[in-house]
Amino acid sequence: MNLHQFRFVQEAVRRNLNLTETAKALFTSQPGISKAILELEEELGVDIFARHGKRLRRVTEPGQEVLKSIEIIMREVSNLKRIGEQFSKQDAGTLSIATTHTQARYFLPGPVAQLRKRFPKVQVVLHQGMPEQVARMLLDDVAEVGLATEALSHYEELVTLPCYEWQHVMVVPPDHPLATVERITLEQLAAEPLVLYHATVSGRTRIDQAFARARLKPSVALEAIDSDVIKTYVRLGLGVGIVAETAVRDDPPDSGLVWRPLGQLFGSNVTRVAFKRGAYLRHFVYAFAEQLSERLSASLVQRAMAGEGTDYDL
């Protein structure tokens, strides 16, 4: 058995047992993958997959156990590479961060700049996506650090820690009737066309829950994953925008928008930083975590990664 066989099995499961897609993802041939998996099954003496003809239909019961072992092996292989990189290159290497657009655009520039100042030889790679994609990139070892508001804490394979709290705000043009209202109500928002984040982005769940509890049905004019897109359409008069406060806090006075806090309606949201459970983190990853928030420290991350304690809520 070899690592190629393990990788083929792992990727086949990730691709919903579609060997054509698996071959494309791994830049190899479908027959080669089929042959390698069959050889591994023959060596183990069990069927990892149940088949219908040449098609994979499901993972068998012994296959589930094989997959658990493969996950551990591949994770440790990844850890070995990181250990080698840390001790051969010392303060050099690549830090891959998976995050949402809002975090990348408004929150991360400061911490990333601090890290680069402290470790100038470290290259930072940002991977942007929806919260579910951020989690997936961590699980697939595409990134070492994940940052998002939704989804990360839903995965047992991830260790998550609170980073910072924030609230939603309303954004409108200065001549909008709500621009002069200091304390916005749900009824006022429900009466307007709304420009919102997509349902899986930036605390949208809290917004939907608040309207549902009040038995109000909001009129959604547009959904987007990008705060700048929302603000652009609000300036064009498409509707009343609701964005994260980080997206407007540093806007200049002539931005063309007025904003009002909505924490009294939707409560606080918590952005969390996440790492793959059991992963080996290099020393500059711990340093980066410390720069994300005063709530985080290298020792806290180390304890969390070691499974010491479970109360990591704000």
PASEPA-905013 format. One line per field, with one value per residue (C-alpha): x, y, z; residue in three letters. Coordinates in steps of 0.5 Angstrom, whole numbers, plus 2048, in hexadecimal, padded with zeros to 3 digits. Each point is the difference from the previous one (the first is absolute). Example, Ala and Ser with C-alpha at 12.3 -4.5 7.8 and 13.67 -1.06 7.14 Angstrom:
% residues 2
X <- (819  802) $
Y <- (7F7  807) $
Z <- (810  7FE) $
residu <- (ALA  SER) $
//
This chain:
% residues 314
X <- (800  802  7FE  7FE  7FA  7FE  800  7FC  7FB  7FF  7FF  7FB  7FC  800  7FE  7FA  803  800  807  800  800  805  804  800  801  806  803  800  7FC  7FA  802  806  7FC  7FC  805  804  7FA  7FF  807  7FF  7FA  803  806  7FB  7FC  7F9  7FC  801  7FA  7FA  7FF  7FB  804  806  7FC  801  7FA  801  806  7FF  801  807  801  7FE  805  805  7FE  802  807  801  7FE  805  805  7FF  800  806  804  7FE  802  807  801  7FE  805  806  7FE  800  807  803  7FE  7FF  7FC  7FE  7FB  7F9  7FA  7F9  7FA  7F9  7FB  7FA  800  7FE  805  806  7FE  7FE  803  806  805  802  802  803  804  803  802  804  803  802  802  801  802  7F9  7FC  7F8  7FB  7F9  7FB  7F9  7F9  7F9  801  7FE  806  805  7FE  801  807  803  7FD  804  806  800  800  803  7FC  7F9  7FC  7F8  7FA  7FB  801  807  7FE  7FB  806  803  806  802  802  7FD  801  7FD  803  7FC  7F9  7FC  7F9  7FC  7FF  7FB  803  7FC  801  800  7F9  7FD  7FA  803  807  7FD  7FD  805  7FD  7FD  7FB  7FE  7FA  803  805  7FB  7FC  806  804  806  807  803  806  7FE  7FD  807  804  801  7FB  7FA  7FD  7FF  7FC  7FC  7FE  7FE  7FB  7FD  800  7FC  7FC  802  802  805  801  806  802  807  805  808  806  804  7FF  802  7FB  7FB  802  800  7F9  7FE  803  7FC  7FA  7FE  7FE  802  807  802  807  806  802  807  7FE  7FE  804  806  7FC  801  7FB  7FF  7FE  7F9  7FD  7FE  800  7FC  801  7FC  802  7FA  7FC  805  805  807  804  806  806  804  807  800  806  7FF  800  807  803  808  800  806  803  7FE  7F9  7FF  803  7FB  7FA  803  7FF  7F9  7FD  802  7FC  805  806  805  7FF  7F8  801  805  7FB  7FA  804  802  7F9  801  7F9  7FA  7FD  803  7FA  800) $
Y <- (800  807  807  801  7FB  803  807  7FC  7FD  807  804  7FB  801  808  7FF  7FC  7FA  803  7FD  805  806  7FD  7FF  807  803  7FB  801  7F9  7FB  7FC  7F9  802  802  7FA  7FB  803  800  7F8  7FF  803  7FC  7F9  802  801  7FB  804  804  807  802  7FC  800  800  7FE  804  806  801  800  801  7FF  7F9  7FF  7FE  806  805  7FD  800  808  802  7FD  803  807  7FF  7FE  806  805  7FD  800  808  801  7FD  805  806  7FD  7FF  807  804  7FD  800  807  803  807  7FE  7FD  801  801  7FF  803  7FE  806  803  807  804  7FD  801  807  803  7FC  7FD  805  802  7F9  7FE  807  7FE  7F9  802  806  7FA  7FB  803  7F9  7FD  801  800  7FD  802  7FC  803  7FC  7FF  7FE  7F9  800  803  7FA  7FB  803  7FF  7F9  7FF  803  805  805  800  806  801  806  801  802  7FA  7F9  7FE  7FE  7FB  7FB  7FB  800  807  804  807  806  806  806  806  802  805  802  802  807  803  804  805  806  807  802  7F9  801  7FB  804  805  7FA  7FF  7F9  7FC  7FB  7F9  803  805  7FC  7FB  806  801  7FC  7FD  7FF  7FA  7FB  7F9  7FB  7FD  806  805  7FE  800  7FB  805  805  7FA  7FE  807  801  7F9  801  807  7FC  805  7FE  805  802  7FE  804  7FD  7FB  800  7FD  807  806  805  7FD  801  807  802  7FD  804  807  7FE  800  7F9  7FF  801  7FC  7FC  7FE  7FF  806  7FF  801  807  802  803  803  808  805  801  7F8  802  7FB  801  7FB  7FE  7FA  7FA  7FC  802  7FC  7FA  800  7FE  7FC  7FC  7FF  7FA  7FE  7F8  7FB  7F9  7FB  7FD  804  802  808  803  806  805  7FE  800  807  802  7FE  804  806  7FF  802  801  7FA  7FC  7FD  7FB  7FC  800  7FE  7FA  7FE  800  7FC  7FB  7FF  803  804  801  807  804  805  807) $
Z <- (800  7FF  801  7F9  801  806  7FD  7FA  805  804  7FA  7FD  807  7FF  7F9  802  7FD  7F9  7FD  7FA  805  804  7FB  7FD  807  801  7F9  7FE  7FC  803  7FE  804  806  800  7FF  806  804  7FE  802  807  801  7FE  805  806  7FE  801  7FB  801  7FB  7FE  7F9  7FA  7FA  800  804  807  804  807  806  803  808  7FF  7FC  805  804  7FB  7FF  807  800  7F9  803  806  7FB  7FB  806  803  7F9  7FF  807  7FF  7FA  804  805  7FB  7FD  807  802  7F9  7FF  807  7FF  7F9  7FD  7FD  805  7FC  803  7FE  801  7FE  7FB  806  805  7FA  7FE  807  806  7FD  7FD  807  803  7F9  800  807  7FF  7FA  804  805  7FB  7F9  7FD  801  7FA  801  7FC  800  7FE  800  800  804  807  7FE  7FB  805  804  7FA  7FF  807  800  7F9  802  7FB  806  807  803  7FF  802  7FF  804  7FE  7FF  803  807  7FD  7FE  805  7FC  801  807  800  804  801  7FD  800  801  7FB  7FE  7FA  7FE  7FB  7FA  7FC  7FC  804  7FC  802  805  805  800  806  804  806  802  7FB  801  7FC  7FE  7FC  7FD  7FE  7FC  7FC  7FA  804  7FD  804  801  7FD  804  802  801  806  805  7FC  804  806  7FB  7FD  807  803  7FA  801  808  7FE  7FB  7FB  7F9  7FD  7F9  7FD  7FA  7FF  804  7FF  803  800  804  7FB  7FB  805  801  7F9  7FF  806  7FD  7F9  804  800  807  807  801  806  801  805  804  7FE  7F9  802  806  7FC  7FA  7FF  801  7F9  7FF  7FD  806  807  805  806  805  800  806  804  7FB  7FE  806  7FF  7FB  802  7FB  801  7FE  7FF  7FF  7FE  806  801  7FB  801  800  7FF  805  7FB  800  808  7FF  7FB  804  806  7FB  7FE  807  807  802  7FC  803  7FD  807  7FF  7F9  802  806  7FB  7FB  805  802  807  802  7FC  802  7FB  7FF  801) $
residu <- (MET  ASN  LEU  HIS  GLN  PHE  ARG  PHE  VAL  GLN  GLU  ALA  VAL  ARG  ARG  ASN  LEU  ASN  LEU  THR  GLU  THR  ALA  LYS  ALA  LEU  PHE  THR  SER  GLN  PRO  GLY  ILE  SER  LYS  ALA  ILE  LEU  GLU  LEU  GLU  GLU  GLU  LEU  GLY  VAL  ASP  ILE  PHE  ALA  ARG  HIS  GLY  LYS  ARG  LEU  ARG  ARG  VAL  THR  GLU  PRO  GLY  GLN  GLU  VAL  LEU  LYS  SER  ILE  GLU  ILE  ILE  MET  ARG  GLU  VAL  SER  ASN  LEU  LYS  ARG  ILE  GLY  GLU  GLN  PHE  SER  LYS  GLN  ASP  ALA  GLY  THR  LEU  SER  ILE  ALA  THR  THR  HIS  THR  GLN  ALA  ARG  TYR  PHE  LEU  PRO  GLY  PRO  VAL  ALA  GLN  LEU  ARG  LYS  ARG  PHE  PRO  LYS  VAL  GLN  VAL  VAL  LEU  HIS  GLN  GLY  MET  PRO  GLU  GLN  VAL  ALA  ARG  MET  LEU  LEU  ASP  ASP  VAL  ALA  GLU  VAL  GLY  LEU  ALA  THR  GLU  ALA  LEU  SER  HIS  TYR  GLU  GLU  LEU  VAL  THR  LEU  PRO  CYS  TYR  GLU  TRP  GLN  HIS  VAL  MET  VAL  VAL  PRO  PRO  ASP  HIS  PRO  LEU  ALA  THR  VAL  GLU  ARG  ILE  THR  LEU  GLU  GLN  LEU  ALA  ALA  GLU  PRO  LEU  VAL  LEU  TYR  HIS  ALA  THR  VAL  SER  GLY  ARG  THR  ARG  ILE  ASP  GLN  ALA  PHE  ALA  ARG  ALA  ARG  LEU  LYS  PRO  SER  VAL  ALA  LEU  GLU  ALA  ILE  ASP  SER  ASP  VAL  ILE  LYS  THR  TYR  VAL  ARG  LEU  GLY  LEU  GLY  VAL  GLY  ILE  VAL  ALA  GLU  THR  ALA  VAL  ARG  ASP  ASP  PRO  PRO  ASP  SER  GLY  LEU  VAL  TRP  ARG  PRO  LEU  GLY  GLN  LEU  PHE  GLY  SER  ASN  VAL  THR  ARG  VAL  ALA  PHE  LYS  ARG  GLY  ALA  TYR  LEU  ARG  HIS  PHE  VAL  TYR  ALA  PHE  ALA  GLU  GLN  LEU  SER  GLU  ARG  LEU  SER  ALA  SER  LEU  VAL  GLN  ARG  ALA  MET  ALA  GLY  GLU  GLY  THR  ASP  TYR  ASP  LEU) $
//
